[in-house]
Amino acid sequence: MNSQVKRIYDILPVAFQNLVLTGFSIILDGKRYGGKFKQYSEFLERSEYFSDIELKDFQDINLCKIVNHAYDTVPYYRKKMKSIKLRPSDIKTQDDLYKFPILTRKEIIENFDELRSKSFTRKQLTLGHTSGTTGSPLEVLYDQNVIAMTYAVLDRQYKWAGAHLKKFGDPVAILRGNIIVPITQKTPPYWRHNYYHNHLLMSSFHLSSENLPAYINKLKKFSPRIIDGYPSTLYVLARYLLSVDTSLPIQAVLTSSETLYDFQREAIEEAFECKVFDYFGAAERVMFATECEQHEGHHLCSEYGITEIIGEDGGKMNDGKIGKIVGTSLHNYGMPLIRYMSSDLTAIKIKKCGCGRNLPLMDDVSTKAEDIIALNDGRLISPSVLTHPFKPLHSIDASQIIQEDYDNIHIKIVANSNYTEEDSAHLTNEFKKRMGDDVNIKIEKVTELERTKAGKFKWVISKVDKGIKMPN
């Protein structure tokens, strides 16, 4: 939804906002569930039970295709491969991937246009955003192929949880980072309906002790089969339900985009009387991992991409030890990322899952282990929704959000030469949209960001009491 449409949307009555969201969803569906979506979905139903050899053969065949495509149509890769005398024929299987240099976030930012395949026009591709755990924005281009595959593997995750995601599917309540209700709104409804999908989109920005009863009452009336959202946001709902000694039984809860902690999983499962299915989808579209009914770890979707776990010395970690994730896309021909290294950490489990699927098991991913922002009016803001203001900016290399007290947010940024005062105004306005006009936003340019005594980096640091007021 572009800014002009959003301005019109904000002033419409709630009933019309519901219709706008529904219409916008219908438009998006052409990309998400059109093209090869049905073909991929049918394939994924078979491939999840492929043997190890069949999965590896599928990956190797598609790896060779995308490497050849990258060499022929992507200027960056052609130049890079020639510089190290690497030919497409040198990459026959994923065992040869070590010959390819690691691709970093910085290289994508600096070589964005050169990484686009020239077999696609810019208009044929969709622009995606990710801010990552350091708050440094990154843009990636997606072709129709990878969009369809992404929604096919997400739909498979929903099926594993006992529901369906696509159009005319099961009732789903969603609590994520979109501002679908004006921040200044003081009374319900804090939600909008997507009638086409039977989805209830609930605001993540109005979760206060005063508002939580309205959220729970609406959920009870809507009777979702699935609730999908950020772990920290759903944990707030779960804690409230438990504090009033009640529950809200549903089929399953799906979580993503943040580290899911054991205490969060336990509280959510108790409050909603169901299992939590946590999934991990890299915005760079190089990997996807989903959780099955056995809950023994995350299954790497081998059909989606090739995932390596790399140690500090650059060597591959195959023994269950933790390392950085390096992913290679098998489907994004518009901007094929080969051996892209993220800042996320995980390990490949040695054991097989009891479900019988041969998709490898991955341990939990360490991503945004951040604080929740607690506001003076009682609202709790998940760190994942705070990534959104940074996404369109190319002028920030890294950032850090510090909540000094209930009324003051300190944003530290490591800016590059492209940074302007307009970027400061953008951040201030976008943060106030999410937190309210009464919150003071201070933006400071720095050369380096705060770290813990152990040298670890936290993107969001809150210095206030994060406890939510519960009924006596």
C-alpha positions as CSV (number, residue, x, y, z in Angstrom):
1,M,0.0,0.0,0.0
2,N,1.7,3.2,-1.2
3,S,1.8,6.4,0.9
4,Q,-1.0,8.2,-1.1
5,V,-3.4,5.2,-0.7
6,K,-2.4,5.0,3.0
7,R,-3.3,8.6,3.6
8,I,-6.7,8.1,2.1
9,Y,-7.1,4.8,4.0
10,D,-6.5,6.5,7.3
11,I,-9.4,8.9,7.0
12,L,-11.9,6.3,5.8
13,P,-14.6,4.9,8.1
14,V,-13.7,1.4,9.5
15,A,-16.1,-0.4,7.1
16,F,-14.4,1.1,4.1
17,Q,-11.0,0.4,5.5
18,N,-12.0,-3.3,5.7
19,L,-13.0,-3.1,2.0
20,V,-9.7,-1.4,1.0
21,L,-7.7,-4.1,2.8
22,T,-9.7,-6.8,1.2
23,G,-9.2,-5.3,-2.3
24,F,-5.5,-4.8,-1.7
25,S,-5.3,-8.4,-0.7
26,I,-7.0,-9.6,-3.9
27,I,-4.5,-7.6,-5.9
28,L,-1.5,-9.2,-4.0
29,D,-3.0,-12.7,-4.5
30,G,-2.1,-12.6,-8.2
31,K,1.5,-12.7,-7.2
32,R,1.3,-14.8,-4.2
33,Y,-0.9,-17.6,-5.4
34,G,-0.7,-17.2,-9.1
35,G,1.9,-18.5,-11.5
36,K,3.6,-21.7,-10.3
37,F,2.0,-21.6,-6.8
38,K,-0.2,-24.6,-7.4
39,Q,2.6,-26.5,-9.1
40,Y,5.0,-25.8,-6.2
41,S,2.4,-26.8,-3.6
42,E,1.7,-30.1,-5.2
43,F,5.5,-30.7,-5.5
44,L,6.1,-29.8,-1.9
45,E,3.5,-32.4,-0.7
46,R,5.6,-35.1,-2.4
47,S,9.1,-33.7,-1.8
48,E,8.8,-33.5,2.0
49,Y,9.1,-37.3,2.0
50,F,12.0,-37.5,-0.6
51,S,15.0,-39.5,0.4
52,D,18.3,-37.7,1.2
53,I,19.6,-38.5,-2.2
54,E,16.5,-37.2,-4.0
55,L,16.6,-33.9,-2.0
56,K,20.3,-33.5,-2.8
57,D,19.8,-34.2,-6.5
58,F,17.0,-31.6,-6.7
59,Q,19.2,-29.0,-5.0
60,D,22.2,-29.8,-7.3
61,I,20.2,-29.6,-10.5
62,N,18.7,-26.3,-9.5
63,L,22.0,-24.9,-8.2
64,C,23.6,-25.5,-11.6
65,K,20.7,-23.8,-13.3
66,I,20.9,-20.7,-11.1
67,V,24.7,-20.5,-11.3
68,N,24.6,-20.6,-15.1
69,H,21.8,-18.0,-15.1
70,A,23.9,-15.8,-12.8
71,Y,27.0,-16.0,-15.0
72,D,25.0,-15.3,-18.2
73,T,22.7,-12.5,-17.0
74,V,24.0,-11.0,-13.7
75,P,26.9,-8.5,-14.3
76,Y,28.1,-8.7,-10.7
77,Y,28.5,-12.5,-10.8
78,R,30.0,-12.6,-14.2
79,K,32.7,-10.1,-13.2
80,K,33.3,-11.8,-9.8
81,M,33.6,-15.3,-11.3
82,K,35.9,-14.1,-14.1
83,S,38.1,-12.3,-11.5
84,I,38.7,-15.6,-9.6
85,K,38.7,-17.8,-12.8
86,L,35.6,-19.6,-11.8
87,R,33.4,-21.1,-14.5
88,P,29.8,-22.3,-14.2
89,S,31.0,-25.8,-15.1
90,D,33.2,-25.8,-11.9
91,I,30.0,-25.9,-9.8
92,K,28.5,-29.3,-10.4
93,T,27.0,-29.9,-6.9
94,Q,26.6,-28.1,-3.7
95,D,29.9,-29.7,-2.6
96,D,31.5,-27.3,-5.0
97,L,29.9,-24.2,-3.4
98,Y,33.0,-23.5,-1.3
99,K,34.6,-22.3,-4.5
100,F,32.2,-19.4,-4.6
101,P,33.1,-16.3,-2.5
102,I,30.8,-15.3,0.4
103,L,28.3,-12.5,-0.5
104,T,27.8,-9.9,2.3
105,R,25.0,-7.5,3.1
106,K,27.3,-4.6,2.3
107,E,28.1,-6.0,-1.1
108,I,24.4,-6.3,-2.0
109,I,23.9,-2.6,-0.9
110,E,26.9,-1.4,-2.9
111,N,26.2,-3.5,-6.0
112,F,22.4,-3.5,-6.0
113,D,21.9,-2.8,-9.7
114,E,24.7,-5.1,-10.8
115,L,23.1,-8.0,-8.9
116,R,19.8,-7.7,-10.9
117,S,19.5,-10.2,-13.7
118,K,19.4,-8.4,-17.0
119,S,16.9,-10.9,-18.3
120,F,14.3,-9.0,-16.1
121,T,13.3,-5.4,-16.3
122,R,13.1,-3.5,-13.0
123,K,9.3,-3.4,-13.4
124,Q,9.1,-7.1,-13.6
125,L,10.5,-7.6,-10.1
126,T,9.1,-6.9,-6.7
127,L,11.1,-4.9,-4.1
128,G,11.5,-6.5,-0.7
129,H,12.9,-5.0,2.5
130,T,14.7,-6.3,5.5
131,S,16.4,-4.4,8.2
132,G,18.2,-7.3,9.9
133,T,19.3,-7.5,13.5
134,T,21.5,-4.5,13.3
135,G,18.9,-2.1,12.0
136,S,20.8,-1.6,8.7
137,P,18.3,-1.6,5.9
138,L,18.6,-4.0,2.9
139,E,16.6,-4.2,-0.3
140,V,16.3,-7.3,-2.4
141,L,14.4,-7.9,-5.7
142,Y,12.1,-10.9,-6.1
143,D,10.9,-12.5,-9.3
144,Q,7.5,-14.1,-9.6
145,N,9.0,-17.5,-9.3
146,V,10.4,-17.1,-5.8
147,I,7.3,-15.3,-4.5
148,A,5.1,-18.3,-5.5
149,M,7.6,-20.7,-3.9
150,T,7.7,-18.6,-0.7
151,Y,4.0,-18.8,-0.3
152,A,3.9,-22.4,-1.2
153,V,6.3,-23.3,1.7
154,L,4.4,-21.0,4.0
155,D,1.2,-22.7,3.0
156,R,2.8,-26.0,3.8
157,Q,3.7,-24.7,7.2
158,Y,0.0,-23.8,7.7
159,K,-1.0,-27.3,6.6
160,W,1.4,-28.9,9.1
161,A,-0.3,-26.8,11.7
162,G,-3.7,-28.1,10.6
163,A,-5.0,-25.1,8.5
164,H,-4.8,-23.4,5.2
165,L,-3.3,-19.9,4.4
166,K,-4.5,-19.1,0.9
167,K,-7.8,-17.5,-0.3
168,F,-11.1,-18.6,1.2
169,G,-9.1,-20.4,3.9
170,D,-9.5,-21.0,7.6
171,P,-10.1,-17.9,9.9
172,V,-6.7,-16.5,10.9
173,A,-5.9,-13.7,13.3
174,I,-2.7,-11.8,12.5
175,L,-0.7,-9.6,14.8
176,R,2.3,-8.1,13.0
177,G,3.9,-4.8,12.1
178,N,1.5,-3.1,9.7
179,I,-0.2,0.1,10.9
180,I,-3.8,-0.9,10.1
181,V,-5.3,1.2,12.9
182,P,-4.3,4.8,13.5
183,I,-2.0,5.1,16.5
184,T,-4.1,7.9,18.0
185,Q,-7.2,5.8,18.1
186,K,-8.3,5.4,21.8
187,T,-11.2,3.0,21.5
188,P,-11.9,-0.3,19.7
189,P,-12.0,-1.7,17.1
190,Y,-8.2,-2.1,17.1
191,W,-8.5,-4.6,14.2
192,R,-9.6,-4.7,10.6
193,H,-11.0,-7.5,8.4
194,N,-9.7,-9.0,5.2
195,Y,-12.9,-10.7,4.0
196,Y,-11.3,-12.3,1.0
197,H,-9.0,-14.5,3.2
198,N,-11.2,-14.5,6.3
199,H,-8.3,-12.8,8.1
200,L,-8.5,-10.6,11.2
201,L,-5.6,-8.1,11.2
202,M,-5.1,-6.9,14.7
203,S,-3.0,-3.8,15.7
204,S,0.3,-4.6,17.5
205,F,0.4,-1.0,18.6
206,H,-2.5,-0.8,21.0
207,L,-1.7,-3.6,23.4
208,S,-2.2,-2.1,26.8
209,S,-3.8,-3.5,30.0
210,E,-6.9,-1.3,29.3
211,N,-7.2,-2.6,25.7
212,L,-6.4,-6.3,26.2
213,P,-9.9,-7.3,27.3
214,A,-11.3,-5.9,24.0
215,Y,-8.7,-7.9,22.0
216,I,-9.6,-11.1,23.8
217,N,-13.3,-10.5,23.4
218,K,-12.9,-10.0,19.7
219,L,-10.8,-13.1,19.3
220,K,-13.4,-15.1,21.1
221,K,-16.1,-13.8,18.7
222,F,-13.9,-14.3,15.6
223,S,-12.9,-17.9,16.7
224,P,-9.7,-18.1,14.7
225,R,-8.4,-21.5,13.8
226,I,-4.8,-20.0,13.7
227,I,-3.2,-17.0,15.3
228,D,0.0,-15.8,13.5
229,G,2.3,-13.1,14.9
230,Y,5.5,-12.0,16.6
231,P,6.4,-14.1,19.7
232,S,6.7,-11.1,21.9
233,T,3.3,-9.7,20.8
234,L,1.5,-13.1,21.3
235,Y,3.2,-13.5,24.6
236,V,1.5,-10.3,25.8
237,L,-1.9,-11.8,24.9
238,A,-1.0,-15.1,26.6
239,R,0.1,-13.5,29.8
240,Y,-3.1,-11.5,30.0
241,L,-5.3,-14.7,29.5
242,L,-3.3,-16.5,32.2
243,S,-3.5,-13.6,34.6
244,V,-7.4,-13.7,34.4
245,D,-7.3,-17.5,34.8
246,T,-8.8,-18.2,31.4
247,S,-7.8,-19.6,28.0
248,L,-8.7,-19.3,24.4
249,P,-8.5,-22.8,22.7
250,I,-7.6,-22.7,19.0
251,Q,-6.0,-25.1,16.5
252,A,-2.4,-23.7,16.5
253,V,-0.3,-20.6,17.0
254,L,2.3,-19.6,14.4
255,T,5.2,-17.4,15.3
256,S,8.1,-15.9,13.3
257,S,10.5,-12.9,12.8
258,E,11.9,-13.0,16.4
259,T,13.6,-15.6,18.6
260,L,10.9,-17.7,20.3
261,Y,12.0,-18.3,23.9
262,D,10.9,-21.4,25.9
263,F,9.0,-19.3,28.4
264,Q,7.1,-17.6,25.6
265,R,6.2,-20.9,24.0
266,E,5.0,-22.4,27.3
267,A,2.8,-19.4,28.1
268,I,1.3,-19.2,24.6
269,E,0.6,-22.9,24.5
270,E,-1.0,-22.9,27.9
271,A,-3.1,-19.8,27.1
272,F,-4.3,-21.0,23.7
273,E,-4.4,-24.7,24.6
274,C,-2.5,-25.7,21.4
275,K,1.0,-26.1,20.0
276,V,3.2,-23.3,18.7
277,F,4.6,-23.8,15.2
278,D,7.6,-21.4,14.7
279,Y,8.9,-20.7,11.2
280,F,11.8,-18.8,9.9
281,G,11.8,-17.1,6.4
282,A,14.8,-15.0,5.4
283,A,13.7,-11.8,3.6
284,E,16.6,-12.3,1.3
285,R,14.7,-15.4,0.0
286,V,17.6,-17.8,0.4
287,M,16.2,-20.1,3.0
288,F,13.0,-21.1,4.8
289,A,12.5,-23.3,7.8
290,T,9.3,-24.6,9.3
291,E,8.2,-26.6,12.3
292,C,6.3,-29.9,12.0
293,E,3.9,-31.6,14.4
294,Q,6.8,-33.3,16.3
295,H,8.3,-30.0,17.4
296,E,11.8,-31.3,17.4
297,G,13.3,-28.4,15.6
298,H,12.9,-26.4,12.4
299,H,12.9,-28.4,9.1
300,L,15.0,-26.7,6.5
301,C,13.0,-26.5,3.3
302,S,15.6,-28.0,1.1
303,E,13.4,-27.4,-1.9
304,Y,13.7,-23.7,-1.3
305,G,17.4,-23.1,-1.0
306,I,20.8,-24.5,0.1
307,T,21.8,-23.6,3.6
308,E,25.3,-23.8,5.0
309,I,26.4,-23.2,8.6
310,I,29.8,-21.5,8.6
311,G,32.3,-21.2,11.5
312,E,34.6,-18.3,12.3
313,D,37.3,-19.8,10.1
314,G,34.9,-20.0,7.1
315,G,34.7,-23.7,7.3
316,K,31.4,-25.6,7.1
317,M,29.9,-26.8,10.4
318,N,28.4,-30.3,10.0
319,D,28.7,-31.5,13.6
320,G,25.8,-29.7,15.2
321,K,27.9,-26.7,16.3
322,I,26.5,-23.1,16.0
323,G,27.6,-20.9,13.1
324,K,26.5,-18.2,10.8
325,I,23.8,-19.0,8.2
326,V,24.9,-18.9,4.6
327,G,22.1,-19.3,2.1
328,T,21.8,-19.8,-1.7
329,S,18.6,-19.2,-3.5
330,L,17.3,-21.9,-5.9
331,H,14.3,-19.9,-7.2
332,N,15.0,-16.2,-7.3
333,Y,16.3,-15.7,-10.9
334,G,15.5,-11.9,-10.7
335,M,18.3,-11.4,-8.1
336,P,20.0,-14.7,-7.4
337,L,21.9,-14.5,-4.1
338,I,24.6,-17.2,-4.0
339,R,26.3,-17.9,-0.6
340,Y,24.7,-14.9,1.1
341,M,25.9,-14.7,4.7
342,S,23.4,-13.3,7.2
343,S,24.1,-12.2,10.8
344,D,21.8,-15.0,12.1
345,L,23.2,-17.9,14.0
346,T,22.0,-21.6,14.2
347,A,23.2,-25.2,13.9
348,I,22.1,-28.2,11.9
349,K,20.9,-31.0,14.2
350,I,22.5,-34.3,13.7
351,K,19.4,-36.4,14.4
352,K,16.5,-37.0,12.1
353,C,13.0,-35.9,13.0
354,G,10.5,-38.4,14.4
355,C,7.9,-37.3,11.7
356,G,9.7,-39.4,9.1
357,R,10.5,-36.4,6.8
358,N,14.1,-36.2,5.5
359,L,14.2,-32.4,5.5
360,P,17.1,-31.6,7.7
361,L,16.5,-30.3,11.2
362,M,17.8,-26.9,12.2
363,D,18.1,-25.5,15.7
364,D,16.5,-22.3,16.8
365,V,17.7,-19.2,15.0
366,S,19.2,-16.4,17.1
367,T,17.9,-13.2,15.5
368,K,16.3,-10.2,17.2
369,A,16.8,-11.0,20.9
370,E,15.7,-7.5,22.0
371,D,13.7,-5.7,24.6
372,I,10.1,-4.8,24.3
373,I,9.3,-1.1,24.4
374,A,6.8,-0.3,27.2
375,L,5.0,3.1,26.8
376,N,3.5,5.3,29.5
377,D,-0.1,4.6,28.3
378,G,0.5,0.9,29.0
379,R,1.1,-0.2,25.4
380,L,3.8,-2.7,24.7
381,I,5.6,-2.4,21.3
382,S,7.4,-5.5,19.8
383,P,10.9,-4.8,18.5
384,S,10.0,-6.4,15.1
385,V,7.5,-3.6,14.3
386,L,10.3,-1.0,14.9
387,T,12.3,-2.3,11.9
388,H,9.7,-0.9,9.5
389,P,10.7,2.8,9.7
390,F,14.3,1.9,8.6
391,K,13.4,-0.3,5.7
392,P,13.2,2.3,2.9
393,L,16.4,4.1,4.0
394,H,19.6,3.6,2.2
395,S,21.6,6.1,4.2
396,I,21.9,4.2,7.5
397,D,24.6,1.5,7.9
398,A,23.5,0.5,11.4
399,S,21.2,1.7,14.2
400,Q,20.3,1.2,17.8
401,I,17.1,2.1,19.7
402,I,17.4,3.0,23.4
403,Q,14.3,3.7,25.5
404,E,15.6,6.1,28.2
405,D,12.2,6.3,30.0
406,Y,8.5,6.1,29.2
407,D,8.6,9.4,27.2
408,N,12.0,9.4,25.5
409,I,13.3,7.2,22.7
410,H,17.0,7.7,21.7
411,I,17.8,6.4,18.2
412,K,21.5,6.2,17.5
413,I,22.5,5.8,13.8
414,V,25.7,5.1,12.0
415,A,25.0,7.2,8.9
416,N,26.7,7.2,5.5
417,S,27.3,10.1,3.1
418,N,23.7,9.8,1.7
419,Y,22.1,10.7,5.0
420,T,20.0,13.9,5.1
421,E,17.8,15.8,7.5
422,E,14.8,14.4,5.6
423,D,15.9,10.9,6.8
424,S,15.8,12.2,10.4
425,A,12.3,13.6,9.8
426,H,11.2,10.3,8.3
427,L,12.4,8.3,11.3
428,T,10.8,10.8,13.7
429,N,7.5,10.8,12.0
430,E,7.4,7.0,11.5
431,F,8.3,6.3,15.2
432,K,5.6,8.8,16.4
433,K,3.1,7.0,14.1
434,R,3.8,3.8,16.0
435,M,4.3,5.2,19.5
436,G,2.3,8.4,19.6
437,D,3.0,12.2,19.4
438,D,3.7,12.4,23.1
439,V,6.9,10.3,22.8
440,N,10.0,12.4,22.3
441,I,12.3,11.0,19.6
442,K,16.0,11.9,19.7
443,I,18.2,11.0,16.8
444,E,21.9,11.0,17.2
445,K,24.7,10.3,14.7
446,V,27.4,8.1,16.1
447,T,30.5,6.3,14.8
448,E,29.9,3.2,16.8
449,L,27.0,1.6,18.8
450,E,26.7,0.4,22.4
451,R,27.6,-3.2,23.2
452,T,27.3,-5.3,26.3
453,K,30.2,-6.1,28.6
454,A,30.5,-9.4,26.7
455,G,30.8,-7.5,23.5
456,K,27.3,-8.4,22.3
457,F,25.1,-6.1,20.3
458,K,21.4,-5.4,21.2
459,W,19.4,-3.4,18.7
460,V,16.7,-2.4,21.2
461,I,17.6,-1.5,24.8
462,S,14.8,-0.5,27.2
463,K,15.6,1.0,30.6
464,V,12.1,1.0,31.9
465,D,9.9,-1.6,33.7
466,K,8.5,-3.8,30.9
467,G,5.8,-5.4,33.2
468,I,2.3,-5.0,32.0
469,K,-0.4,-4.1,34.6
470,M,-2.7,-7.1,35.1
471,P,-6.0,-7.3,37.0
472,N,-5.9,-8.0,40.7
